[in-house]
Amino acid sequence: MTDPGRREELARRLADVRGRMAKACEAAGRDVSELTLIAVTKTRPASDVRLLAGLGVADVGENRDAEAAPKAAECAGLNLTWHFVGQLQTNKAASVVRYASVVHSVDRLRLVHALGRAARGAERVVECLVEVSLTVIRPAAGPPPAMSPPWPRRSPPRRGSSWAA
């Protein structure tokens, strides 16, 4: 049984976030429908994901595969789009591809290849968001600006992957 107080708390927080998104879009002259709200539920139980889905959330994010994989399995019937956010270790690519439709912060060619192999093996398409540093200082993650344009081109999307930068 789900705590009704928790549902109310999540509904209030969600309404606050949506309100801030709407205000920001209005100030920028954009339509809020252009944005995707991703509820990052790290450290929260699958019951919260179910409550959020009931409140209209369609996109859920996680940053730890060990937590995300069982949570996604437990919520499999909810028709959610799962996002893996944050740095991903190459050895976790096959696991992440089983549930995530979008992988954020792809920062190295080796990871691109691992995700592509895993996606093809699972007969899935996984969207990859490439992390690009726009500073001249060597970033903590992602290729430096001078490398950013060519490395995705060296590995064009194949069946099972797509690019967004």
VENTA-V691123 format. One record per backbone hydrogen bond with DSSP energy under -0.5 kcal/mol. NH is the residue of the N-H (numbers start at 1). CO is the residue of the C=O. E is the energy in kcal/mol with one decimal. If there is no record, write none. Layout:
<<NH CO E> <NH CO E>>
//
This chain:
<<6 3 -0.6> <7 3 -1.5> <8 4 -2.1> <9 5 -2.3> <10 6 -2.7> <11 7 -2.5> <12 8 -2.3> <13 9 -2.5> <14 10 -2.8> <15 11 -2.4> <16 12 -2.2> <17 13 -2.4> <18 14 -2.7> <19 15 -2.2> <20 16 -2.3> <21 17 -2.5> <22 18 -2.4> <23 19 -2.3> <24 20 -2.3> <25 21 -2.4> <26 22 -2.4> <27 23 -2.5> <28 24 -1.6> <29 25 -0.8> <29 26 -0.9> <30 25 -2.9> <34 31 -2.4> <35 32 -1.7> <37 35 -0.5> <38 36 -0.6> <39 37 -0.6> <39 59 -2.4> <40 38 -0.9> <41 39 -0.7> <41 61 -2.0> <44 41 -2.4> <48 45 -1.2> <49 45 -1.1> <50 46 -2.3> <51 47 -2.1> <52 48 -2.8> <53 49 -2.6> <54 50 -2.0> <55 51 -1.0> <55 52 -0.6> <56 53 -1.6> <57 52 -2.5> <59 37 -0.5> <60 81 -2.5> <61 39 -2.2> <62 83 -2.1> <67 64 -0.8> <68 64 -2.9> <69 65 -2.7> <71 67 -1.3> <72 68 -3.2> <73 69 -2.0> <74 70 -2.3> <75 71 -1.3> <76 73 -1.2> <78 75 -1.9> <79 76 -0.7> <81 58 -3.1> <82 80 -0.6> <83 60 -2.9> <84 102 -2.8> <85 62 -2.9> <85 83 -0.7> <92 89 -2.0> <93 90 -1.6> <96 92 -2.4> <97 93 -2.4> <98 94 -0.7> <98 95 -0.9> <99 95 -0.5> <99 96 -1.3> <100 96 -3.0> <101 82 -2.6> <102 82 -1.5> <103 127 -2.9> <104 84 -3.2> <104 102 -0.5> <106 129 -2.8> <107 105 -0.6> <111 108 -0.5> <112 108 -1.6> <113 109 -2.3> <114 110 -2.0> <115 111 -2.8> <116 112 -2.5> <117 113 -2.7> <118 114 -2.3> <119 115 -2.8> <120 116 -2.5> <121 117 -2.4> <122 118 -1.9> <123 119 -0.5> <123 120 -0.9> <124 119 -2.6> <126 124 -0.5> <126 160 -1.5> <127 101 -2.9> <128 162 -1.8> <129 103 -2.8> <130 128 -0.7> <130 164 -2.3> <131 106 -2.5> <133 143 -1.5> <143 131 -0.7> <145 135 -0.7> <147 144 -1.6> <148 144 -1.4> <149 145 -0.7> <151 147 -1.8> <152 148 -0.8> <153 149 -0.8> <154 150 -1.8> <155 151 -0.6> <155 152 -0.8> <156 153 -0.6> <161 158 -2.3> <162 126 -1.3> <164 128 -1.4>>
//
